[in-house]
Amino acid sequence: MKEEWKEKIVRATQCSRCHEILDQRILSVYDHEVICMMCKKREEERPDYDDASKDMIRQCLVDTERQYGDPGGFCYHHFYPYTR
Ligand SMILES: [Zn+2]
């Protein structure tokens, strides 16, 4: 099975929010877009971030049957940055 999310996170060159050139990158729990660490920080400050994360984790388990702590999984990179 081809993992499209991986392609997306590897190929992204710019943050989808602020258009900064990406070094470390991470996925948004809101829309699964590839964003920079600064935008992630801003996302984490949103009052609904915890709820959004929980929903994301639940959905991820259903979709991928992988725990979010699995480093090979889609969910993992919503919480841990991906570095090339
Ligand atoms: Zn950004």
PDB file of the backbone (N, CA, C, O) and the ligand in Angstrom, with CONECT records:
HET     ZN  A 101       1
ATOM      1  N   MET A   1       0.838  -1.204   0.000  1.00  0.00           N
ATOM      2  CA  MET A   1       0.000   0.000   0.000  1.00  0.00           C
ATOM      3  C   MET A   1       0.873   1.254   0.000  1.00  0.00           C
ATOM      4  O   MET A   1       1.793   1.387   0.807  1.00  0.00           O
ATOM      5  N   LYS A   2       0.574   2.146  -0.896  1.00  0.00           N
ATOM      6  CA  LYS A   2       1.331   3.390  -0.978  1.00  0.00           C
ATOM      7  C   LYS A   2       0.826   4.362   0.081  1.00  0.00           C
ATOM      8  O   LYS A   2      -0.374   4.598   0.223  1.00  0.00           O
ATOM      9  N   GLU A   3       1.765   4.904   0.803  1.00  0.00           N
ATOM     10  CA  GLU A   3       1.377   5.820   1.872  1.00  0.00           C
ATOM     11  C   GLU A   3       1.517   7.253   1.394  1.00  0.00           C
ATOM     12  O   GLU A   3       2.607   7.825   1.380  1.00  0.00           O
ATOM     13  N   GLU A   4       0.389   7.810   1.005  1.00  0.00           N
ATOM     14  CA  GLU A   4       0.397   9.137   0.372  1.00  0.00           C
ATOM     15  C   GLU A   4       0.818  10.247   1.326  1.00  0.00           C
ATOM     16  O   GLU A   4       1.457  11.220   0.927  1.00  0.00           O
ATOM     17  N   TRP A   5       0.453  10.085   2.575  1.00  0.00           N
ATOM     18  CA  TRP A   5       0.792  11.129   3.549  1.00  0.00           C
ATOM     19  C   TRP A   5       2.300  11.298   3.648  1.00  0.00           C
ATOM     20  O   TRP A   5       2.801  12.402   3.860  1.00  0.00           O
ATOM     21  N   LYS A   6       3.023  10.184   3.491  1.00  0.00           N
ATOM     22  CA  LYS A   6       4.469  10.231   3.639  1.00  0.00           C
ATOM     23  C   LYS A   6       5.087  11.025   2.495  1.00  0.00           C
ATOM     24  O   LYS A   6       5.988  11.844   2.678  1.00  0.00           O
ATOM     25  N   GLU A   7       4.569  10.750   1.331  1.00  0.00           N
ATOM     26  CA  GLU A   7       4.964  11.486   0.135  1.00  0.00           C
ATOM     27  C   GLU A   7       4.776  12.982   0.366  1.00  0.00           C
ATOM     28  O   GLU A   7       5.649  13.797   0.066  1.00  0.00           O
ATOM     29  N   LYS A   8       3.631  13.304   0.898  1.00  0.00           N
ATOM     30  CA  LYS A   8       3.256  14.693   1.114  1.00  0.00           C
ATOM     31  C   LYS A   8       4.187  15.383   2.115  1.00  0.00           C
ATOM     32  O   LYS A   8       4.629  16.512   1.903  1.00  0.00           O
ATOM     33  N   ILE A   9       4.469  14.683   3.194  1.00  0.00           N
ATOM     34  CA  ILE A   9       5.293  15.306   4.237  1.00  0.00           C
ATOM     35  C   ILE A   9       6.753  15.406   3.779  1.00  0.00           C
ATOM     36  O   ILE A   9       7.460  16.345   4.146  1.00  0.00           O
ATOM     37  N   VAL A  10       7.192  14.448   2.987  1.00  0.00           N
ATOM     38  CA  VAL A  10       8.571  14.467   2.494  1.00  0.00           C
ATOM     39  C   VAL A  10       8.742  15.542   1.427  1.00  0.00           C
ATOM     40  O   VAL A  10       9.768  16.221   1.385  1.00  0.00           O
ATOM     41  N   ARG A  11       7.750  15.694   0.575  1.00  0.00           N
ATOM     42  CA  ARG A  11       7.871  16.610  -0.560  1.00  0.00           C
ATOM     43  C   ARG A  11       7.577  18.058  -0.242  1.00  0.00           C
ATOM     44  O   ARG A  11       7.985  18.949  -0.987  1.00  0.00           O
ATOM     45  N   ALA A  12       6.886  18.307   0.838  1.00  0.00           N
ATOM     46  CA  ALA A  12       6.527  19.692   1.159  1.00  0.00           C
ATOM     47  C   ALA A  12       7.789  20.537   1.302  1.00  0.00           C
ATOM     48  O   ALA A  12       8.746  20.140   1.967  1.00  0.00           O
ATOM     49  N   THR A  13       7.774  21.694   0.675  1.00  0.00           N
ATOM     50  CA  THR A  13       8.929  22.581   0.794  1.00  0.00           C
ATOM     51  C   THR A  13       8.576  23.836   1.589  1.00  0.00           C
ATOM     52  O   THR A  13       9.447  24.489   2.164  1.00  0.00           O
ATOM     53  N   GLN A  14       7.290  24.156   1.611  1.00  0.00           N
ATOM     54  CA  GLN A  14       6.835  25.357   2.304  1.00  0.00           C
ATOM     55  C   GLN A  14       5.728  25.017   3.280  1.00  0.00           C
ATOM     56  O   GLN A  14       4.927  24.112   3.047  1.00  0.00           O
ATOM     57  N   CYS A  15       5.698  25.749   4.366  1.00  0.00           N
ATOM     58  CA  CYS A  15       4.607  25.632   5.325  1.00  0.00           C
ATOM     59  C   CYS A  15       3.298  26.043   4.652  1.00  0.00           C
ATOM     60  O   CYS A  15       3.253  27.051   3.947  1.00  0.00           O
ATOM     61  N   SER A  16       2.243  25.270   4.865  1.00  0.00           N
ATOM     62  CA  SER A  16       0.984  25.595   4.199  1.00  0.00           C
ATOM     63  C   SER A  16       0.280  26.790   4.848  1.00  0.00           C
ATOM     64  O   SER A  16      -0.686  27.315   4.295  1.00  0.00           O
ATOM     65  N   ARG A  17       0.757  27.216   6.007  1.00  0.00           N
ATOM     66  CA  ARG A  17       0.150  28.370   6.686  1.00  0.00           C
ATOM     67  C   ARG A  17       0.899  29.659   6.394  1.00  0.00           C
ATOM     68  O   ARG A  17       0.328  30.623   5.884  1.00  0.00           O
ATOM     69  N   CYS A  18       2.202  29.664   6.727  1.00  0.00           N
ATOM     70  CA  CYS A  18       2.950  30.927   6.656  1.00  0.00           C
ATOM     71  C   CYS A  18       3.922  30.949   5.486  1.00  0.00           C
ATOM     72  O   CYS A  18       4.582  31.962   5.254  1.00  0.00           O
ATOM     73  N   HIS A  19       4.021  29.851   4.748  1.00  0.00           N
ATOM     74  CA  HIS A  19       4.868  29.745   3.557  1.00  0.00           C
ATOM     75  C   HIS A  19       6.357  29.881   3.832  1.00  0.00           C
ATOM     76  O   HIS A  19       7.140  30.191   2.934  1.00  0.00           O
ATOM     77  N   GLU A  20       6.735  29.648   5.065  1.00  0.00           N
ATOM     78  CA  GLU A  20       8.154  29.557   5.391  1.00  0.00           C
ATOM     79  C   GLU A  20       8.729  28.315   4.715  1.00  0.00           C
ATOM     80  O   GLU A  20       8.028  27.322   4.519  1.00  0.00           O
ATOM     81  N   ILE A  21      10.008  28.382   4.362  1.00  0.00           N
ATOM     82  CA  ILE A  21      10.681  27.194   3.841  1.00  0.00           C
ATOM     83  C   ILE A  21      10.840  26.205   5.005  1.00  0.00           C
ATOM     84  O   ILE A  21      11.278  26.574   6.095  1.00  0.00           O
ATOM     85  N   LEU A  22      10.481  24.971   4.754  1.00  0.00           N
ATOM     86  CA  LEU A  22      10.451  23.984   5.828  1.00  0.00           C
ATOM     87  C   LEU A  22      11.787  23.293   6.035  1.00  0.00           C
ATOM     88  O   LEU A  22      12.457  22.897   5.081  1.00  0.00           O
ATOM     89  N   ASP A  23      12.155  23.160   7.280  1.00  0.00           N
ATOM     90  CA  ASP A  23      13.251  22.274   7.632  1.00  0.00           C
ATOM     91  C   ASP A  23      12.582  21.120   8.366  1.00  0.00           C
ATOM     92  O   ASP A  23      12.301  20.080   7.770  1.00  0.00           O
ATOM     93  N   GLN A  24      12.326  21.300   9.660  1.00  0.00           N
ATOM     94  CA  GLN A  24      11.472  20.351  10.359  1.00  0.00           C
ATOM     95  C   GLN A  24      10.039  20.615   9.934  1.00  0.00           C
ATOM     96  O   GLN A  24       9.654  21.764   9.717  1.00  0.00           O
ATOM     97  N   ARG A  25       9.268  19.581   9.816  1.00  0.00           N
ATOM     98  CA  ARG A  25       7.873  19.768   9.458  1.00  0.00           C
ATOM     99  C   ARG A  25       6.997  18.842  10.290  1.00  0.00           C
ATOM    100  O   ARG A  25       7.459  17.814  10.785  1.00  0.00           O
ATOM    101  N   ILE A  26       5.745  19.211  10.437  1.00  0.00           N
ATOM    102  CA  ILE A  26       4.823  18.449  11.267  1.00  0.00           C
ATOM    103  C   ILE A  26       3.420  18.621  10.675  1.00  0.00           C
ATOM    104  O   ILE A  26       3.171  19.570   9.932  1.00  0.00           O
ATOM    105  N   LEU A  27       2.518  17.715  11.001  1.00  0.00           N
ATOM    106  CA  LEU A  27       1.176  17.800  10.426  1.00  0.00           C
ATOM    107  C   LEU A  27       0.213  18.480  11.390  1.00  0.00           C
ATOM    108  O   LEU A  27       0.303  18.303  12.605  1.00  0.00           O
ATOM    109  N   SER A  28      -0.697  19.250  10.838  1.00  0.00           N
ATOM    110  CA  SER A  28      -1.723  19.892  11.635  1.00  0.00           C
ATOM    111  C   SER A  28      -2.763  18.865  12.077  1.00  0.00           C
ATOM    112  O   SER A  28      -3.156  18.008  11.286  1.00  0.00           O
ATOM    113  N   VAL A  29      -3.210  18.938  13.320  1.00  0.00           N
ATOM    114  CA  VAL A  29      -4.279  18.029  13.753  1.00  0.00           C
ATOM    115  C   VAL A  29      -5.639  18.515  13.245  1.00  0.00           C
ATOM    116  O   VAL A  29      -6.633  17.795  13.329  1.00  0.00           O
ATOM    117  N   TYR A  30      -5.674  19.742  12.717  1.00  0.00           N
ATOM    118  CA  TYR A  30      -6.951  20.272  12.241  1.00  0.00           C
ATOM    119  C   TYR A  30      -7.251  19.855  10.799  1.00  0.00           C
ATOM    120  O   TYR A  30      -8.352  19.400  10.489  1.00  0.00           O
ATOM    121  N   ASP A  31      -6.262  20.017   9.931  1.00  0.00           N
ATOM    122  CA  ASP A  31      -6.544  19.739   8.524  1.00  0.00           C
ATOM    123  C   ASP A  31      -5.510  18.827   7.866  1.00  0.00           C
ATOM    124  O   ASP A  31      -5.565  18.598   6.658  1.00  0.00           O
ATOM    125  N   HIS A  32      -4.563  18.304   8.657  1.00  0.00           N
ATOM    126  CA  HIS A  32      -3.532  17.385   8.161  1.00  0.00           C
ATOM    127  C   HIS A  32      -2.597  18.015   7.132  1.00  0.00           C
ATOM    128  O   HIS A  32      -1.920  17.309   6.384  1.00  0.00           O
ATOM    129  N   GLU A  33      -2.565  19.328   7.100  1.00  0.00           N
ATOM    130  CA  GLU A  33      -1.616  19.982   6.203  1.00  0.00           C
ATOM    131  C   GLU A  33      -0.230  19.985   6.843  1.00  0.00           C
ATOM    132  O   GLU A  33      -0.093  19.897   8.063  1.00  0.00           O
ATOM    133  N   VAL A  34       0.785  20.087   6.003  1.00  0.00           N
ATOM    134  CA  VAL A  34       2.161  20.131   6.491  1.00  0.00           C
ATOM    135  C   VAL A  34       2.485  21.559   6.907  1.00  0.00           C
ATOM    136  O   VAL A  34       2.356  22.496   6.118  1.00  0.00           O
ATOM    137  N   ILE A  35       2.901  21.707   8.139  1.00  0.00           N
ATOM    138  CA  ILE A  35       3.170  23.049   8.670  1.00  0.00           C
ATOM    139  C   ILE A  35       4.529  23.081   9.365  1.00  0.00           C
ATOM    140  O   ILE A  35       5.133  22.042   9.633  1.00  0.00           O
ATOM    141  N   CYS A  36       4.995  24.299   9.652  1.00  0.00           N
ATOM    142  CA  CYS A  36       6.291  24.471  10.313  1.00  0.00           C
ATOM    143  C   CYS A  36       6.111  24.416  11.837  1.00  0.00           C
ATOM    144  O   CYS A  36       4.987  24.405  12.340  1.00  0.00           O
ATOM    145  N   MET A  37       7.212  24.382  12.544  1.00  0.00           N
ATOM    146  CA  MET A  37       7.154  24.250  13.993  1.00  0.00           C
ATOM    147  C   MET A  37       6.568  25.495  14.662  1.00  0.00           C
ATOM    148  O   MET A  37       5.942  25.399  15.718  1.00  0.00           O
ATOM    149  N   MET A  38       6.772  26.651  14.052  1.00  0.00           N
ATOM    150  CA  MET A  38       6.187  27.880  14.602  1.00  0.00           C
ATOM    151  C   MET A  38       4.658  27.835  14.529  1.00  0.00           C
ATOM    152  O   MET A  38       3.964  28.188  15.482  1.00  0.00           O
ATOM    153  N   CYS A  39       4.163  27.400  13.393  1.00  0.00           N
ATOM    154  CA  CYS A  39       2.710  27.320  13.231  1.00  0.00           C
ATOM    155  C   CYS A  39       2.134  26.231  14.125  1.00  0.00           C
ATOM    156  O   CYS A  39       1.004  26.342  14.600  1.00  0.00           O
ATOM    157  N   LYS A  40       2.911  25.182  14.351  1.00  0.00           N
ATOM    158  CA  LYS A  40       2.462  24.138  15.263  1.00  0.00           C
ATOM    159  C   LYS A  40       2.295  24.696  16.664  1.00  0.00           C
ATOM    160  O   LYS A  40       1.328  24.401  17.365  1.00  0.00           O
ATOM    161  N   LYS A  41       3.258  25.502  17.047  1.00  0.00           N
ATOM    162  CA  LYS A  41       3.206  26.124  18.372  1.00  0.00           C
ATOM    163  C   LYS A  41       1.931  26.956  18.511  1.00  0.00           C
ATOM    164  O   LYS A  41       1.252  26.918  19.538  1.00  0.00           O
ATOM    165  N   ARG A  42       1.623  27.712  17.449  1.00  0.00           N
ATOM    166  CA  ARG A  42       0.417  28.527  17.455  1.00  0.00           C
ATOM    167  C   ARG A  42      -0.835  27.638  17.526  1.00  0.00           C
ATOM    168  O   ARG A  42      -1.810  27.959  18.206  1.00  0.00           O
ATOM    169  N   GLU A  43      -0.776  26.535  16.815  1.00  0.00           N
ATOM    170  CA  GLU A  43      -1.901  25.597  16.821  1.00  0.00           C
ATOM    171  C   GLU A  43      -2.124  25.027  18.225  1.00  0.00           C
ATOM    172  O   GLU A  43      -3.258  24.894  18.685  1.00  0.00           O
ATOM    173  N   GLU A  44      -1.022  24.696  18.892  1.00  0.00           N
ATOM    174  CA  GLU A  44      -1.112  24.119  20.235  1.00  0.00           C
ATOM    175  C   GLU A  44      -1.717  25.081  21.248  1.00  0.00           C
ATOM    176  O   GLU A  44      -2.232  24.668  22.287  1.00  0.00           O
ATOM    177  N   GLU A  45      -1.646  26.368  20.931  1.00  0.00           N
ATOM    178  CA  GLU A  45      -2.190  27.361  21.853  1.00  0.00           C
ATOM    179  C   GLU A  45      -3.690  27.570  21.683  1.00  0.00           C
ATOM    180  O   GLU A  45      -4.329  28.242  22.493  1.00  0.00           O
ATOM    181  N   ARG A  46      -4.240  26.995  20.632  1.00  0.00           N
ATOM    182  CA  ARG A  46      -5.682  27.152  20.435  1.00  0.00           C
ATOM    183  C   ARG A  46      -6.445  26.402  21.526  1.00  0.00           C
ATOM    184  O   ARG A  46      -6.054  25.297  21.905  1.00  0.00           O
ATOM    185  N   PRO A  47      -7.525  26.991  22.031  1.00  0.00           N
ATOM    186  CA  PRO A  47      -8.263  26.366  23.141  1.00  0.00           C
ATOM    187  C   PRO A  47      -8.867  25.008  22.780  1.00  0.00           C
ATOM    188  O   PRO A  47      -9.114  24.182  23.659  1.00  0.00           O
ATOM    189  N   ASP A  48      -9.101  24.782  21.503  1.00  0.00           N
ATOM    190  CA  ASP A  48      -9.713  23.509  21.114  1.00  0.00           C
ATOM    191  C   ASP A  48      -8.682  22.485  20.630  1.00  0.00           C
ATOM    192  O   ASP A  48      -9.042  21.449  20.071  1.00  0.00           O
ATOM    193  N   TYR A  49      -7.400  22.786  20.850  1.00  0.00           N
ATOM    194  CA  TYR A  49      -6.347  21.886  20.361  1.00  0.00           C
ATOM    195  C   TYR A  49      -6.450  20.471  20.951  1.00  0.00           C
ATOM    196  O   TYR A  49      -6.314  19.483  20.230  1.00  0.00           O
ATOM    197  N   ASP A  50      -6.692  20.383  22.271  1.00  0.00           N
ATOM    198  CA  ASP A  50      -6.781  19.073  22.910  1.00  0.00           C
ATOM    199  C   ASP A  50      -7.900  18.230  22.320  1.00  0.00           C
ATOM    200  O   ASP A  50      -7.733  17.040  22.053  1.00  0.00           O
ATOM    201  N   ASP A  51      -9.033  18.868  22.125  1.00  0.00           N
ATOM    202  CA  ASP A  51     -10.170  18.154  21.543  1.00  0.00           C
ATOM    203  C   ASP A  51      -9.867  17.732  20.109  1.00  0.00           C
ATOM    204  O   ASP A  51     -10.178  16.613  19.699  1.00  0.00           O
ATOM    205  N   ALA A  52      -9.263  18.632  19.361  1.00  0.00           N
ATOM    206  CA  ALA A  52      -8.916  18.317  17.976  1.00  0.00           C
ATOM    207  C   ALA A  52      -7.924  17.160  17.925  1.00  0.00           C
ATOM    208  O   ALA A  52      -8.039  16.282  17.070  1.00  0.00           O
ATOM    209  N   SER A  53      -6.953  17.154  18.832  1.00  0.00           N
ATOM    210  CA  SER A  53      -5.970  16.064  18.879  1.00  0.00           C
ATOM    211  C   SER A  53      -6.631  14.737  19.183  1.00  0.00           C
ATOM    212  O   SER A  53      -6.336  13.720  18.554  1.00  0.00           O
ATOM    213  N   LYS A  54      -7.523  14.758  20.148  1.00  0.00           N
ATOM    214  CA  LYS A  54      -8.199  13.513  20.534  1.00  0.00           C
ATOM    215  C   LYS A  54      -9.027  12.960  19.389  1.00  0.00           C
ATOM    216  O   LYS A  54      -9.021  11.757  19.127  1.00  0.00           O
ATOM    217  N   ASP A  55      -9.736  13.844  18.710  1.00  0.00           N
ATOM    218  CA  ASP A  55     -10.523  13.414  17.554  1.00  0.00           C
ATOM    219  C   ASP A  55      -9.622  12.831  16.479  1.00  0.00           C
ATOM    220  O   ASP A  55      -9.932  11.810  15.866  1.00  0.00           O
ATOM    221  N   MET A  56      -8.499  13.506  16.265  1.00  0.00           N
ATOM    222  CA  MET A  56      -7.552  13.063  15.249  1.00  0.00           C
ATOM    223  C   MET A  56      -7.025  11.668  15.575  1.00  0.00           C
ATOM    224  O   MET A  56      -6.961  10.798  14.706  1.00  0.00           O
ATOM    225  N   ILE A  57      -6.648  11.466  16.842  1.00  0.00           N
ATOM    226  CA  ILE A  57      -6.115  10.170  17.269  1.00  0.00           C
ATOM    227  C   ILE A  57      -7.161   9.071  17.080  1.00  0.00           C
ATOM    228  O   ILE A  57      -6.851   7.975  16.612  1.00  0.00           O
ATOM    229  N   ARG A  58      -8.372   9.376  17.443  1.00  0.00           N
ATOM    230  CA  ARG A  58      -9.455   8.406  17.302  1.00  0.00           C
ATOM    231  C   ARG A  58      -9.640   8.042  15.822  1.00  0.00           C
ATOM    232  O   ARG A  58      -9.741   6.869  15.461  1.00  0.00           O
ATOM    233  N   GLN A  59      -9.681   9.069  14.986  1.00  0.00           N
ATOM    234  CA  GLN A  59      -9.875   8.850  13.559  1.00  0.00           C
ATOM    235  C   GLN A  59      -8.716   8.060  12.953  1.00  0.00           C
ATOM    236  O   GLN A  59      -8.908   7.199  12.095  1.00  0.00           O
ATOM    237  N   CYS A  60      -7.530   8.371  13.416  1.00  0.00           N
ATOM    238  CA  CYS A  60      -6.328   7.703  12.922  1.00  0.00           C
ATOM    239  C   CYS A  60      -6.361   6.209  13.226  1.00  0.00           C
ATOM    240  O   CYS A  60      -5.997   5.392  12.380  1.00  0.00           O
ATOM    241  N   LEU A  61      -6.788   5.860  14.406  1.00  0.00           N
ATOM    242  CA  LEU A  61      -6.872   4.460  14.793  1.00  0.00           C
ATOM    243  C   LEU A  61      -7.836   3.720  13.888  1.00  0.00           C
ATOM    244  O   LEU A  61      -7.575   2.590  13.475  1.00  0.00           O
ATOM    245  N   VAL A  62      -8.944   4.360  13.585  1.00  0.00           N
ATOM    246  CA  VAL A  62      -9.945   3.755  12.720  1.00  0.00           C
ATOM    247  C   VAL A  62      -9.383   3.588  11.302  1.00  0.00           C
ATOM    248  O   VAL A  62      -9.536   2.536  10.681  1.00  0.00           O
ATOM    249  N   ASP A  63      -8.739   4.631  10.809  1.00  0.00           N
ATOM    250  CA  ASP A  63      -8.261   4.635   9.424  1.00  0.00           C
ATOM    251  C   ASP A  63      -7.035   3.766   9.198  1.00  0.00           C
ATOM    252  O   ASP A  63      -6.942   3.071   8.186  1.00  0.00           O
ATOM    253  N   THR A  64      -6.095   3.802  10.135  1.00  0.00           N
ATOM    254  CA  THR A  64      -4.804   3.160   9.861  1.00  0.00           C
ATOM    255  C   THR A  64      -4.535   1.962  10.767  1.00  0.00           C
ATOM    256  O   THR A  64      -3.616   1.183  10.513  1.00  0.00           O
ATOM    257  N   GLU A  65      -5.328   1.813  11.811  1.00  0.00           N
ATOM    258  CA  GLU A  65      -5.115   0.756  12.791  1.00  0.00           C
ATOM    259  C   GLU A  65      -3.716   0.788  13.387  1.00  0.00           C
ATOM    260  O   GLU A  65      -3.171  -0.237  13.797  1.00  0.00           O
ATOM    261  N   ARG A  66      -3.152   1.978  13.426  1.00  0.00           N
ATOM    262  CA  ARG A  66      -1.867   2.135  14.091  1.00  0.00           C
ATOM    263  C   ARG A  66      -2.037   3.097  15.258  1.00  0.00           C
ATOM    264  O   ARG A  66      -2.801   4.060  15.187  1.00  0.00           O
ATOM    265  N   GLN A  67      -1.312   2.815  16.330  1.00  0.00           N
ATOM    266  CA  GLN A  67      -1.305   3.736  17.458  1.00  0.00           C
ATOM    267  C   GLN A  67      -0.579   5.007  17.043  1.00  0.00           C
ATOM    268  O   GLN A  67       0.313   4.973  16.196  1.00  0.00           O
ATOM    269  N   TYR A  68      -0.964   6.127  17.645  1.00  0.00           N
ATOM    270  CA  TYR A  68      -0.323   7.377  17.234  1.00  0.00           C
ATOM    271  C   TYR A  68       1.148   7.438  17.615  1.00  0.00           C
ATOM    272  O   TYR A  68       1.900   8.238  17.059  1.00  0.00           O
ATOM    273  N   GLY A  69       1.563   6.599  18.556  1.00  0.00           N
ATOM    274  CA  GLY A  69       2.967   6.560  18.953  1.00  0.00           C
ATOM    275  C   GLY A  69       3.847   5.723  18.039  1.00  0.00           C
ATOM    276  O   GLY A  69       5.056   5.634  18.253  1.00  0.00           O
ATOM    277  N   ASP A  70       3.252   5.106  17.020  1.00  0.00           N
ATOM    278  CA  ASP A  70       4.009   4.289  16.079  1.00  0.00           C
ATOM    279  C   ASP A  70       4.772   5.207  15.111  1.00  0.00           C
ATOM    280  O   ASP A  70       4.154   5.921  14.321  1.00  0.00           O
ATOM    281  N   PRO A  71       6.096   5.190  15.167  1.00  0.00           N
ATOM    282  CA  PRO A  71       6.873   6.148  14.365  1.00  0.00           C
ATOM    283  C   PRO A  71       6.701   5.972  12.857  1.00  0.00           C
ATOM    284  O   PRO A  71       7.015   6.880  12.088  1.00  0.00           O
ATOM    285  N   GLY A  72       6.210   4.823  12.436  1.00  0.00           N
ATOM    286  CA  GLY A  72       6.001   4.622  11.018  1.00  0.00           C
ATOM    287  C   GLY A  72       4.628   5.060  10.564  1.00  0.00           C
ATOM    288  O   GLY A  72       4.289   4.952   9.385  1.00  0.00           O
ATOM    289  N   GLY A  73       3.838   5.556  11.500  1.00  0.00           N
ATOM    290  CA  GLY A  73       2.445   5.834  11.192  1.00  0.00           C
ATOM    291  C   GLY A  73       2.151   7.292  10.882  1.00  0.00           C
ATOM    292  O   GLY A  73       2.904   8.197  11.241  1.00  0.00           O
ATOM    293  N   PHE A  74       1.053   7.480  10.216  1.00  0.00           N
ATOM    294  CA  PHE A  74       0.571   8.805   9.840  1.00  0.00           C
ATOM    295  C   PHE A  74       0.353   9.689  11.065  1.00  0.00           C
ATOM    296  O   PHE A  74       0.722  10.864  11.072  1.00  0.00           O
ATOM    297  N   CYS A  75      -0.241   9.115  12.082  1.00  0.00           N
ATOM    298  CA  CYS A  75      -0.621   9.887  13.268  1.00  0.00           C
ATOM    299  C   CYS A  75       0.583  10.460  13.990  1.00  0.00           C
ATOM    300  O   CYS A  75       0.540  11.565  14.531  1.00  0.00           O
ATOM    301  N   TYR A  76       1.636   9.701  13.987  1.00  0.00           N
ATOM    302  CA  TYR A  76       2.852  10.062  14.715  1.00  0.00           C
ATOM    303  C   TYR A  76       3.332  11.468  14.370  1.00  0.00           C
ATOM    304  O   TYR A  76       3.743  12.226  15.249  1.00  0.00           O
ATOM    305  N   HIS A  77       3.278  11.805  13.103  1.00  0.00           N
ATOM    306  CA  HIS A  77       3.830  13.087  12.660  1.00  0.00           C
ATOM    307  C   HIS A  77       2.881  14.265  12.866  1.00  0.00           C
ATOM    308  O   HIS A  77       3.146  15.377  12.410  1.00  0.00           O
ATOM    309  N   HIS A  78       1.789  14.009  13.548  1.00  0.00           N
ATOM    310  CA  HIS A  78       0.973  15.122  14.019  1.00  0.00           C
ATOM    311  C   HIS A  78       1.526  15.626  15.365  1.00  0.00           C
ATOM    312  O   HIS A  78       1.186  16.717  15.821  1.00  0.00           O
ATOM    313  N   PHE A  79       2.372  14.815  15.977  1.00  0.00           N
ATOM    314  CA  PHE A  79       2.885  15.171  17.298  1.00  0.00           C
ATOM    315  C   PHE A  79       4.393  15.221  17.375  1.00  0.00           C
ATOM    316  O   PHE A  79       4.957  15.849  18.271  1.00  0.00           O
ATOM    317  N   TYR A  80       5.046  14.562  16.438  1.00  0.00           N
ATOM    318  CA  TYR A  80       6.499  14.562  16.427  1.00  0.00           C
ATOM    319  C   TYR A  80       6.968  15.049  15.065  1.00  0.00           C
ATOM    320  O   TYR A  80       6.496  14.571  14.034  1.00  0.00           O
ATOM    321  N   PRO A  81       7.894  15.995  15.061  1.00  0.00           N
ATOM    322  CA  PRO A  81       8.318  16.553  13.783  1.00  0.00           C
ATOM    323  C   PRO A  81       9.031  15.527  12.906  1.00  0.00           C
ATOM    324  O   PRO A  81       9.661  14.584  13.385  1.00  0.00           O
ATOM    325  N   TYR A  82       8.904  15.750  11.632  1.00  0.00           N
ATOM    326  CA  TYR A  82       9.592  14.936  10.662  1.00  0.00           C
ATOM    327  C   TYR A  82      10.792  15.743  10.161  1.00  0.00           C
ATOM    328  O   TYR A  82      10.641  16.884   9.722  1.00  0.00           O
ATOM    329  N   THR A  83      11.973  15.148  10.228  1.00  0.00           N
ATOM    330  CA  THR A  83      13.169  15.817   9.745  1.00  0.00           C
ATOM    331  C   THR A  83      13.801  14.962   8.666  1.00  0.00           C
ATOM    332  O   THR A  83      13.946  13.750   8.825  1.00  0.00           O
ATOM    333  N   ARG A  84      14.173  15.591   7.578  1.00  0.00           N
ATOM    334  CA  ARG A  84      14.795  14.818   6.509  1.00  0.00           C
ATOM    335  C   ARG A  84      16.228  14.452   6.854  1.00  0.00           C
ATOM    336  O   ARG A  84      16.906  13.798   6.062  1.00  0.00           O
TER     337      ARG A  84
HETATM  338 ZN    ZN A 101       4.410  28.057   9.269  1.00  0.00          ZN2+
END
